[in-house]
């Protein structure tokens, strides 16, 4: 089996860090909603189905119905094999153009994905359209302008320089650099939610120490690696970046009480509500 993948969820979704963040944020922002026992829940850009799996483990909604939408058919197959098909529907589709009826869902989950969506406003408008009046949207991402504090910039710079050196040693070709993906600041997400028609918006942040296993999990993602090492072949980038991350963490990382190296990172999570009709 190859050691890289085109999308980070093949590795990151299974990490204890991701599971812990989902559990903490779900409990805080979803646990108090008092959803109906027969709640209909939509997971946008669902990947391997981690969000639904965590939701079912935390909350006792035995009669709830779930729908997973993702553009990656293979990811949906993996999710279906893991979650089964009882009360869960799997749909191949684009979150910017959902082929779903209006006013269907009590809760829409949009986790670890919104930063990758080209037209974020359209996706949020589509989420609003398919949500029942009075229903809720929950989201989380660690890709915002504030997610990487300035004091840890040396880690990213060091990892990049080490990886570039390794790619040059391999003779990897470099094409013209594509434009760097610009991550939005947190307040921009608040404005987008308002523009899309959501209200009662709650946005919070959560700091977590990120250790080597997670950095290497993310680094194996070809999309992430090619974004860091712009212009180099994605698969080669993802093959050298994990080792580069390990070397950079030894040099620039912070140390916890056990002497393990880490880099702090910020997660943003939010909840909003669709206005109720008269």
C-alpha positions as protocol buffer text, in pm:
chain_id: "A"
residue {
  index: 1
  type: UNK
  ca { x: 0 y: 0 z: 0 }
}
residue {
  index: 2
  type: UNK
  ca { x: 135 y: 343 z: -93 }
}
residue {
  index: 3
  type: UNK
  ca { x: 251 y: 566 z: 190 }
}
residue {
  index: 4
  type: UNK
  ca { x: 89 y: 883 z: 63 }
}
residue {
  index: 5
  type: UNK
  ca { x: -267 y: 976 z: -18 }
}
residue {
  index: 6
  type: UNK
  ca { x: -437 y: 1254 z: -215 }
}
residue {
  index: 7
  type: UNK
  ca { x: -641 y: 1367 z: 86 }
}
residue {
  index: 8
  type: UNK
  ca { x: -538 y: 1413 z: 448 }
}
residue {
  index: 9
  type: UNK
  ca { x: -840 y: 1233 z: 594 }
}
residue {
  index: 10
  type: UNK
  ca { x: -685 y: 896 z: 509 }
}
residue {
  index: 11
  type: UNK
  ca { x: -445 y: 960 z: 797 }
}
residue {
  index: 12
  type: UNK
  ca { x: -551 y: 1264 z: 999 }
}
residue {
  index: 13
  type: UNK
  ca { x: -911 y: 1151 z: 1060 }
}
residue {
  index: 14
  type: UNK
  ca { x: -789 y: 851 z: 1258 }
}
residue {
  index: 15
  type: UNK
  ca { x: -555 y: 1041 z: 1490 }
}
residue {
  index: 16
  type: UNK
  ca { x: -637 y: 1076 z: 1859 }
}
residue {
  index: 17
  type: UNK
  ca { x: -599 y: 1454 z: 1822 }
}
residue {
  index: 18
  type: UNK
  ca { x: -876 y: 1479 z: 1562 }
}
residue {
  index: 19
  type: UNK
  ca { x: -1104 y: 1245 z: 1754 }
}
residue {
  index: 20
  type: UNK
  ca { x: -1049 y: 1443 z: 2074 }
}
residue {
  index: 21
  type: UNK
  ca { x: -1119 y: 1778 z: 1906 }
}
residue {
  index: 22
  type: UNK
  ca { x: -1439 y: 1646 z: 1751 }
}
residue {
  index: 23
  type: UNK
  ca { x: -1556 y: 1504 z: 2084 }
}
residue {
  index: 24
  type: UNK
  ca { x: -1483 y: 1827 z: 2275 }
}
residue {
  index: 25
  type: UNK
  ca { x: -1639 y: 2061 z: 2020 }
}
residue {
  index: 26
  type: UNK
  ca { x: -1941 y: 1837 z: 1950 }
}
residue {
  index: 27
  type: UNK
  ca { x: -2021 y: 1816 z: 2320 }
}
residue {
  index: 28
  type: UNK
  ca { x: -1991 y: 2191 z: 2371 }
}
residue {
  index: 29
  type: UNK
  ca { x: -2183 y: 2322 z: 2070 }
}
residue {
  index: 30
  type: UNK
  ca { x: -2413 y: 2033 z: 1973 }
}
residue {
  index: 31
  type: UNK
  ca { x: -2482 y: 1870 z: 2309 }
}
residue {
  index: 32
  type: UNK
  ca { x: -2710 y: 2151 z: 2429 }
}
residue {
  index: 33
  type: UNK
  ca { x: -2927 y: 2167 z: 2116 }
}
residue {
  index: 34
  type: UNK
  ca { x: -3190 y: 1913 z: 2222 }
}
residue {
  index: 35
  type: UNK
  ca { x: -3231 y: 1776 z: 1872 }
}
residue {
  index: 36
  type: UNK
  ca { x: -3534 y: 1551 z: 1814 }
}
residue {
  index: 37
  type: UNK
  ca { x: -3488 y: 1176 z: 1857 }
}
residue {
  index: 38
  type: UNK
  ca { x: -3562 y: 1140 z: 1487 }
}
residue {
  index: 39
  type: UNK
  ca { x: -3308 y: 1407 z: 1390 }
}
residue {
  index: 40
  type: UNK
  ca { x: -3188 y: 1417 z: 1032 }
}
residue {
  index: 41
  type: UNK
  ca { x: -2816 y: 1494 z: 1018 }
}
residue {
  index: 42
  type: UNK
  ca { x: -2616 y: 1589 z: 707 }
}
residue {
  index: 43
  type: UNK
  ca { x: -2236 y: 1557 z: 697 }
}
residue {
  index: 44
  type: UNK
  ca { x: -2085 y: 1774 z: 422 }
}
residue {
  index: 45
  type: UNK
  ca { x: -1752 y: 1671 z: 268 }
}
residue {
  index: 46
  type: UNK
  ca { x: -1782 y: 1368 z: 492 }
}
residue {
  index: 47
  type: UNK
  ca { x: -1461 y: 1188 z: 391 }
}
residue {
  index: 48
  type: UNK
  ca { x: -1430 y: 864 z: 583 }
}
residue {
  index: 49
  type: UNK
  ca { x: -1735 y: 937 z: 798 }
}
residue {
  index: 50
  type: UNK
  ca { x: -1543 y: 1025 z: 1114 }
}
residue {
  index: 51
  type: UNK
  ca { x: -1786 y: 1302 z: 1211 }
}
residue {
  index: 52
  type: UNK
  ca { x: -2090 y: 1073 z: 1196 }
}
residue {
  index: 53
  type: UNK
  ca { x: -1903 y: 802 z: 1383 }
}
residue {
  index: 54
  type: UNK
  ca { x: -1811 y: 1040 z: 1667 }
}
residue {
  index: 55
  type: UNK
  ca { x: -2163 y: 1187 z: 1671 }
}
residue {
  index: 56
  type: UNK
  ca { x: -2319 y: 841 z: 1712 }
}
residue {
  index: 57
  type: UNK
  ca { x: -2072 y: 749 z: 1988 }
}
residue {
  index: 58
  type: UNK
  ca { x: -2142 y: 1066 z: 2190 }
}
residue {
  index: 59
  type: UNK
  ca { x: -2514 y: 1115 z: 2145 }
}
residue {
  index: 60
  type: UNK
  ca { x: -2791 y: 861 z: 2189 }
}
residue {
  index: 61
  type: UNK
  ca { x: -3009 y: 937 z: 1887 }
}
residue {
  index: 62
  type: UNK
  ca { x: -3114 y: 582 z: 1803 }
}
residue {
  index: 63
  type: UNK
  ca { x: -3379 y: 692 z: 1552 }
}
residue {
  index: 64
  type: UNK
  ca { x: -3166 y: 958 z: 1381 }
}
residue {
  index: 65
  type: UNK
  ca { x: -3105 y: 942 z: 1007 }
}
residue {
  index: 66
  type: UNK
  ca { x: -2772 y: 1044 z: 855 }
}
residue {
  index: 67
  type: UNK
  ca { x: -2662 y: 1156 z: 509 }
}
residue {
  index: 68
  type: UNK
  ca { x: -2298 y: 1175 z: 403 }
}
residue {
  index: 69
  type: UNK
  ca { x: -2204 y: 1383 z: 97 }
}
residue {
  index: 70
  type: UNK
  ca { x: -1856 y: 1381 z: -54 }
}
residue {
  index: 71
  type: UNK
  ca { x: -1710 y: 1436 z: -398 }
}
residue {
  index: 72
  type: UNK
  ca { x: -1474 y: 1138 z: -351 }
}
residue {
  index: 73
  type: UNK
  ca { x: -1658 y: 815 z: -436 }
}
residue {
  index: 74
  type: UNK
  ca { x: -1387 y: 595 z: -290 }
}
residue {
  index: 75
  type: UNK
  ca { x: -1401 y: 779 z: 44 }
}
residue {
  index: 76
  type: UNK
  ca { x: -1774 y: 714 z: 52 }
}
residue {
  index: 77
  type: UNK
  ca { x: -1714 y: 342 z: -10 }
}
residue {
  index: 78
  type: UNK
  ca { x: -1467 y: 329 z: 280 }
}
residue {
  index: 79
  type: UNK
  ca { x: -1710 y: 517 z: 505 }
}
residue {
  index: 80
  type: UNK
  ca { x: -1994 y: 283 z: 412 }
}
residue {
  index: 81
  type: UNK
  ca { x: -1782 y: -24 z: 489 }
}
residue {
  index: 82
  type: UNK
  ca { x: -1694 y: 124 z: 830 }
}
residue {
  index: 83
  type: UNK
  ca { x: -2031 y: 270 z: 931 }
}
residue {
  index: 84
  type: UNK
  ca { x: -2270 y: 32 z: 761 }
}
residue {
  index: 85
  type: UNK
  ca { x: -2582 y: 149 z: 582 }
}
residue {
  index: 86
  type: UNK
  ca { x: -2846 y: 135 z: 857 }
}
residue {
  index: 87
  type: UNK
  ca { x: -3005 y: 480 z: 877 }
}
residue {
  index: 88
  type: UNK
  ca { x: -2714 y: 624 z: 673 }
}
residue {
  index: 89
  type: UNK
  ca { x: -2729 y: 740 z: 313 }
}
residue {
  index: 90
  type: UNK
  ca { x: -2412 y: 803 z: 109 }
}
residue {
  index: 91
  type: UNK
  ca { x: -2429 y: 1052 z: -176 }
}
residue {
  index: 92
  type: UNK
  ca { x: -2160 y: 1152 z: -425 }
}
residue {
  index: 93
  type: UNK
  ca { x: -2186 y: 1525 z: -474 }
}
residue {
  index: 94
  type: UNK
  ca { x: -2047 y: 1877 z: -458 }
}
residue {
  index: 95
  type: UNK
  ca { x: -2121 y: 2075 z: -140 }
}
residue {
  index: 96
  type: UNK
  ca { x: -2143 y: 2390 z: -354 }
}
residue {
  index: 97
  type: UNK
  ca { x: -2433 y: 2240 z: -550 }
}
residue {
  index: 98
  type: UNK
  ca { x: -2623 y: 1992 z: -336 }
}
residue {
  index: 99
  type: UNK
  ca { x: -2877 y: 1770 z: -507 }
}
residue {
  index: 100
  type: UNK
  ca { x: -3093 y: 1763 z: -196 }
}
residue {
  index: 101
  type: UNK
  ca { x: -3438 y: 1905 z: -124 }
}
residue {
  index: 102
  type: UNK
  ca { x: -3497 y: 2223 z: 74 }
}
residue {
  index: 103
  type: UNK
  ca { x: -3556 y: 2219 z: 451 }
}
residue {
  index: 104
  type: UNK
  ca { x: -3454 y: 1855 z: 513 }
}
residue {
  index: 105
  type: UNK
  ca { x: -3205 y: 1849 z: 799 }
}
residue {
  index: 106
  type: UNK
  ca { x: -3207 y: 1936 z: 1170 }
}
residue {
  index: 107
  type: UNK
  ca { x: -2828 y: 1957 z: 1179 }
}
residue {
  index: 108
  type: UNK
  ca { x: -2561 y: 2005 z: 913 }
}
residue {
  index: 109
  type: UNK
  ca { x: -2199 y: 1920 z: 1000 }
}
residue {
  index: 110
  type: UNK
  ca { x: -1918 y: 2081 z: 799 }
}
residue {
  index: 111
  type: UNK
  ca { x: -1594 y: 1969 z: 965 }
}
residue {
  index: 112
  type: UNK
  ca { x: -1231 y: 1972 z: 849 }
}
residue {
  index: 113
  type: UNK
  ca { x: -1332 y: 2080 z: 499 }
}
residue {
  index: 114
  type: UNK
  ca { x: -1462 y: 2434 z: 454 }
}
residue {
  index: 115
  type: UNK
  ca { x: -1111 y: 2576 z: 406 }
}
residue {
  index: 116
  type: UNK
  ca { x: -1075 y: 2365 z: 89 }
}
residue {
  index: 117
  type: UNK
  ca { x: -1400 y: 2478 z: -74 }
}
residue {
  index: 118
  type: UNK
  ca { x: -1345 y: 2734 z: -354 }
}
residue {
  index: 119
  type: UNK
  ca { x: -1681 y: 2910 z: -314 }
}
residue {
  index: 120
  type: UNK
  ca { x: -1736 y: 2905 z: 61 }
}
residue {
  index: 121
  type: UNK
  ca { x: -2034 y: 3141 z: 47 }
}
residue {
  index: 122
  type: UNK
  ca { x: -2216 y: 2917 z: -201 }
}
residue {
  index: 123
  type: UNK
  ca { x: -2149 y: 2612 z: 17 }
}
residue {
  index: 124
  type: UNK
  ca { x: -2286 y: 2791 z: 325 }
}
residue {
  index: 125
  type: UNK
  ca { x: -2591 y: 2905 z: 127 }
}
residue {
  index: 126
  type: UNK
  ca { x: -2653 y: 2549 z: 12 }
}
residue {
  index: 127
  type: UNK
  ca { x: -2620 y: 2425 z: 371 }
}
residue {
  index: 128
  type: UNK
  ca { x: -2878 y: 2684 z: 474 }
}
residue {
  index: 129
  type: UNK
  ca { x: -3116 y: 2583 z: 195 }
}
residue {
  index: 130
  type: UNK
  ca { x: -3126 y: 2216 z: 297 }
}
residue {
  index: 131
  type: UNK
  ca { x: -3151 y: 2289 z: 671 }
}
residue {
  index: 132
  type: UNK
  ca { x: -3494 y: 2298 z: 833 }
}
residue {
  index: 133
  type: UNK
  ca { x: -3610 y: 2635 z: 968 }
}
residue {
  index: 134
  type: UNK
  ca { x: -3465 y: 2660 z: 1318 }
}
residue {
  index: 135
  type: UNK
  ca { x: -3204 y: 2394 z: 1238 }
}
residue {
  index: 136
  type: UNK
  ca { x: -2831 y: 2424 z: 1298 }
}
residue {
  index: 137
  type: UNK
  ca { x: -2494 y: 2423 z: 1124 }
}
residue {
  index: 138
  type: UNK
  ca { x: -2177 y: 2308 z: 1299 }
}
residue {
  index: 139
  type: UNK
  ca { x: -1826 y: 2346 z: 1157 }
}
residue {
  index: 140
  type: UNK
  ca { x: -1460 y: 2317 z: 1251 }
}
residue {
  index: 141
  type: UNK
  ca { x: -1129 y: 2387 z: 1077 }
}
residue {
  index: 142
  type: UNK
  ca { x: -768 y: 2448 z: 1171 }
}
residue {
  index: 143
  type: UNK
  ca { x: -687 y: 2631 z: 847 }
}
residue {
  index: 144
  type: UNK
  ca { x: -737 y: 3000 z: 930 }
}
residue {
  index: 145
  type: UNK
  ca { x: -493 y: 3289 z: 928 }
}
residue {
  index: 146
  type: UNK
  ca { x: -474 y: 3266 z: 1307 }
}
residue {
  index: 147
  type: UNK
  ca { x: -412 y: 2890 z: 1319 }
}
residue {
  index: 148
  type: UNK
  ca { x: -33 y: 2916 z: 1300 }
}
residue {
  index: 149
  type: UNK
  ca { x: 107 y: 3168 z: 1551 }
}
residue {
  index: 150
  type: UNK
  ca { x: 402 y: 3376 z: 1439 }
}
residue {
  index: 151
  type: UNK
  ca { x: 630 y: 3233 z: 1707 }
}
residue {
  index: 152
  type: UNK
  ca { x: 610 y: 2890 z: 1541 }
}
residue {
  index: 153
  type: UNK
  ca { x: 688 y: 3016 z: 1189 }
}
residue {
  index: 154
  type: UNK
  ca { x: 1041 y: 2878 z: 1216 }
}
residue {
  index: 155
  type: UNK
  ca { x: 899 y: 2524 z: 1228 }
}
residue {
  index: 156
  type: UNK
  ca { x: 721 y: 2560 z: 895 }
}
residue {
  index: 157
  type: UNK
  ca { x: 1017 y: 2737 z: 735 }
}
residue {
  index: 158
  type: UNK
  ca { x: 1260 y: 2471 z: 854 }
}
residue {
  index: 159
  type: UNK
  ca { x: 1039 y: 2180 z: 742 }
}
residue {
  index: 160
  type: UNK
  ca { x: 998 y: 2338 z: 399 }
}
residue {
  index: 161
  type: UNK
  ca { x: 1371 y: 2399 z: 350 }
}
residue {
  index: 162
  type: UNK
  ca { x: 1458 y: 2042 z: 455 }
}
residue {
  index: 163
  type: UNK
  ca { x: 1193 y: 1896 z: 223 }
}
residue {
  index: 164
  type: UNK
  ca { x: 1310 y: 2109 z: -72 }
}
residue {
  index: 165
  type: UNK
  ca { x: 1666 y: 1988 z: -14 }
}
residue {
  index: 166
  type: UNK
  ca { x: 1546 y: 1627 z: -19 }
}
residue {
  index: 167
  type: UNK
  ca { x: 1348 y: 1683 z: -339 }
}
residue {
  index: 168
  type: UNK
  ca { x: 1651 y: 1836 z: -509 }
}
residue {
  index: 169
  type: UNK
  ca { x: 1861 y: 1537 z: -404 }
}
residue {
  index: 170
  type: UNK
  ca { x: 1600 y: 1314 z: -568 }
}
residue {
  index: 171
  type: UNK
  ca { x: 1613 y: 1524 z: -884 }
}
residue {
  index: 172
  type: UNK
  ca { x: 1244 y: 1606 z: -856 }
}
residue {
  index: 173
  type: UNK
  ca { x: 1132 y: 1850 z: -1127 }
}
residue {
  index: 174
  type: UNK
  ca { x: 981 y: 2181 z: -1029 }
}
residue {
  index: 175
  type: UNK
  ca { x: 721 y: 2350 z: -1242 }
}
residue {
  index: 176
  type: UNK
  ca { x: 606 y: 2710 z: -1215 }
}
residue {
  index: 177
  type: UNK
  ca { x: 481 y: 2768 z: -862 }
}
residue {
  index: 178
  type: UNK
  ca { x: 102 y: 2785 z: -835 }
}
residue {
  index: 179
  type: UNK
  ca { x: -47 y: 3060 z: -622 }
}
residue {
  index: 180
  type: UNK
  ca { x: -35 y: 2987 z: -251 }
}
residue {
  index: 181
  type: UNK
  ca { x: -372 y: 2908 z: -95 }
}
residue {
  index: 182
  type: UNK
  ca { x: -471 y: 3196 z: 128 }
}
residue {
  index: 183
  type: UNK
  ca { x: -656 y: 3099 z: 446 }
}
residue {
  index: 184
  type: UNK
  ca { x: -927 y: 3331 z: 569 }
}
residue {
  index: 185
  type: UNK
  ca { x: -915 y: 3507 z: 906 }
}
residue {
  index: 186
  type: UNK
  ca { x: -1174 y: 3395 z: 1161 }
}
residue {
  index: 187
  type: UNK
  ca { x: -1379 y: 3713 z: 1133 }
}
residue {
  index: 188
  type: UNK
  ca { x: -1419 y: 3648 z: 759 }
}
residue {
  index: 189
  type: UNK
  ca { x: -1600 y: 3324 z: 840 }
}
residue {
  index: 190
  type: UNK
  ca { x: -1840 y: 3515 z: 1064 }
}
residue {
  index: 191
  type: UNK
  ca { x: -1916 y: 3753 z: 776 }
}
residue {
  index: 192
  type: UNK
  ca { x: -1966 y: 3464 z: 533 }
}
residue {
  index: 193
  type: UNK
  ca { x: -2212 y: 3296 z: 767 }
}
residue {
  index: 194
  type: UNK
  ca { x: -2407 y: 3620 z: 798 }
}
residue {
  index: 195
  type: UNK
  ca { x: -2403 y: 3674 z: 422 }
}
residue {
  index: 196
  type: UNK
  ca { x: -2534 y: 3321 z: 367 }
}
residue {
  index: 197
  type: UNK
  ca { x: -2833 y: 3394 z: 593 }
}
residue {
  index: 198
  type: UNK
  ca { x: -2732 y: 3219 z: 916 }
}
residue {
  index: 199
  type: UNK
  ca { x: -2789 y: 3387 z: 1251 }
}
residue {
  index: 200
  type: UNK
  ca { x: -2718 y: 3323 z: 1620 }
}
residue {
  index: 201
  type: UNK
  ca { x: -2356 y: 3266 z: 1518 }
}
residue {
  index: 202
  type: UNK
  ca { x: -2115 y: 3134 z: 1780 }
}
residue {
  index: 203
  type: UNK
  ca { x: -1746 y: 3109 z: 1689 }
}
residue {
  index: 204
  type: UNK
  ca { x: -1489 y: 2973 z: 1934 }
}
residue {
  index: 205
  type: UNK
  ca { x: -1126 y: 2872 z: 1925 }
}
residue {
  index: 206
  type: UNK
  ca { x: -933 y: 2585 z: 2077 }
}
residue {
  index: 207
  type: UNK
  ca { x: -556 y: 2554 z: 2117 }
}
residue {
  index: 208
  type: UNK
  ca { x: -398 y: 2211 z: 2094 }
}
residue {
  index: 209
  type: UNK
  ca { x: -40 y: 2089 z: 2099 }
}
residue {
  index: 210
  type: UNK
  ca { x: 32 y: 1903 z: 1776 }
}
residue {
  index: 211
  type: UNK
  ca { x: 285 y: 1621 z: 1803 }
}
residue {
  index: 212
  type: UNK
  ca { x: 487 y: 1436 z: 1543 }
}
residue {
  index: 213
  type: UNK
  ca { x: 231 y: 1166 z: 1462 }
}
residue {
  index: 214
  type: UNK
  ca { x: -24 y: 1426 z: 1353 }
}
residue {
  index: 215
  type: UNK
  ca { x: 224 y: 1638 z: 1157 }
}
residue {
  index: 216
  type: UNK
  ca { x: 334 y: 1330 z: 970 }
}
residue {
  index: 217
  type: UNK
  ca { x: -26 y: 1223 z: 909 }
}
residue {
  index: 218
  type: UNK
  ca { x: -105 y: 1561 z: 755 }
}
residue {
  index: 219
  type: UNK
  ca { x: 224 y: 1565 z: 561 }
}
residue {
  index: 220
  type: UNK
  ca { x: 131 y: 1239 z: 383 }
}
residue {
  index: 221
  type: UNK
  ca { x: -162 y: 1421 z: 224 }
}
residue {
  index: 222
  type: UNK
  ca { x: -62 y: 1505 z: -134 }
}
residue {
  index: 223
  type: UNK
  ca { x: -283 y: 1816 z: -140 }
}
residue {
  index: 224
  type: UNK
  ca { x: -123 y: 1951 z: 177 }
}
residue {
  index: 225
  type: UNK
  ca { x: 232 y: 1857 z: 71 }
}
residue {
  index: 226
  type: UNK
  ca { x: 199 y: 2014 z: -272 }
}
residue {
  index: 227
  type: UNK
  ca { x: 61 y: 2329 z: -108 }
}
residue {
  index: 228
  type: UNK
  ca { x: 369 y: 2351 z: 115 }
}
residue {
  index: 229
  type: UNK
  ca { x: 614 y: 2252 z: -160 }
}
residue {
  index: 230
  type: UNK
  ca { x: 458 y: 2442 z: -446 }
}
residue {
  index: 231
  type: UNK
  ca { x: 560 y: 2336 z: -795 }
}
residue {
  index: 232
  type: UNK
  ca { x: 699 y: 1995 z: -698 }
}
residue {
  index: 233
  type: UNK
  ca { x: 519 y: 1669 z: -788 }
}
residue {
  index: 234
  type: UNK
  ca { x: 253 y: 1597 z: -522 }
}
residue {
  index: 235
  type: UNK
  ca { x: 344 y: 1233 z: -461 }
}
residue {
  index: 236
  type: UNK
  ca { x: 716 y: 1306 z: -422 }
}
residue {
  index: 237
  type: UNK
  ca { x: 636 y: 1603 z: -198 }
}
residue {
  index: 238
  type: UNK
  ca { x: 423 y: 1384 z: 27 }
}
residue {
  index: 239
  type: UNK
  ca { x: 695 y: 1120 z: 39 }
}
residue {
  index: 240
  type: UNK
  ca { x: 965 y: 1356 z: 176 }
}
residue {
  index: 241
  type: UNK
  ca { x: 762 y: 1596 z: 389 }
}
residue {
  index: 242
  type: UNK
  ca { x: 691 y: 1360 z: 683 }
}
residue {
  index: 243
  type: UNK
  ca { x: 1063 y: 1306 z: 746 }
}
residue {
  index: 244
  type: UNK
  ca { x: 1126 y: 1679 z: 699 }
}
residue {
  index: 245
  type: UNK
  ca { x: 859 y: 1753 z: 960 }
}
residue {
  index: 246
  type: UNK
  ca { x: 1029 y: 1515 z: 1203 }
}
residue {
  index: 247
  type: UNK
  ca { x: 1367 y: 1683 z: 1158 }
}
residue {
  index: 248
  type: UNK
  ca { x: 1220 y: 2034 z: 1187 }
}
residue {
  index: 249
  type: UNK
  ca { x: 1027 y: 1944 z: 1502 }
}
residue {
  index: 250
  type: UNK
  ca { x: 1347 y: 1827 z: 1673 }
}
residue {
  index: 251
  type: UNK
  ca { x: 1513 y: 2160 z: 1594 }
}
residue {
  index: 252
  type: UNK
  ca { x: 1234 y: 2413 z: 1649 }
}
residue {
  index: 253
  type: UNK
  ca { x: 961 y: 2243 z: 1853 }
}
residue {
  index: 254
  type: UNK
  ca { x: 852 y: 2319 z: 2207 }
}
residue {
  index: 255
  type: UNK
  ca { x: 886 y: 2049 z: 2475 }
}
residue {
  index: 256
  type: UNK
  ca { x: 612 y: 1931 z: 2709 }
}
residue {
  index: 257
  type: UNK
  ca { x: 659 y: 1799 z: 3064 }
}
residue {
  index: 258
  type: UNK
  ca { x: 757 y: 1458 z: 2923 }
}
residue {
  index: 259
  type: UNK
  ca { x: 1014 y: 1606 z: 2687 }
}
residue {
  index: 260
  type: UNK
  ca { x: 806 y: 1540 z: 2375 }
}
residue {
  index: 261
  type: UNK
  ca { x: 829 y: 1801 z: 2100 }
}
residue {
  index: 262
  type: UNK
  ca { x: 517 y: 1978 z: 1975 }
}
residue {
  index: 263
  type: UNK
  ca { x: 395 y: 2284 z: 1788 }
}
residue {
  index: 264
  type: UNK
  ca { x: 84 y: 2471 z: 1913 }
}
residue {
  index: 265
  type: UNK
  ca { x: -200 y: 2521 z: 1665 }
}
residue {
  index: 266
  type: UNK
  ca { x: -540 y: 2688 z: 1678 }
}
residue {
  index: 267
  type: UNK
  ca { x: -872 y: 2530 z: 1575 }
}
residue {
  index: 268
  type: UNK
  ca { x: -1181 y: 2737 z: 1496 }
}
residue {
  index: 269
  type: UNK
  ca { x: -1523 y: 2585 z: 1553 }
}
residue {
  index: 270
  type: UNK
  ca { x: -1863 y: 2739 z: 1506 }
}
residue {
  index: 271
  type: UNK
  ca { x: -2238 y: 2692 z: 1532 }
}
residue {
  index: 272
  type: UNK
  ca { x: -2512 y: 2889 z: 1362 }
}
residue {
  index: 273
  type: UNK
  ca { x: -2888 y: 2862 z: 1319 }
}
residue {
  index: 274
  type: UNK
  ca { x: -3132 y: 2897 z: 1033 }
}
residue {
  index: 275
  type: UNK
  ca { x: -3408 y: 3150 z: 1103 }
}
residue {
  index: 276
  type: UNK
  ca { x: -3744 y: 2998 z: 1187 }
}
residue {
  index: 277
  type: UNK
  ca { x: -4038 y: 3076 z: 963 }
}
residue {
  index: 278
  type: UNK
  ca { x: -4335 y: 3261 z: 1104 }
}
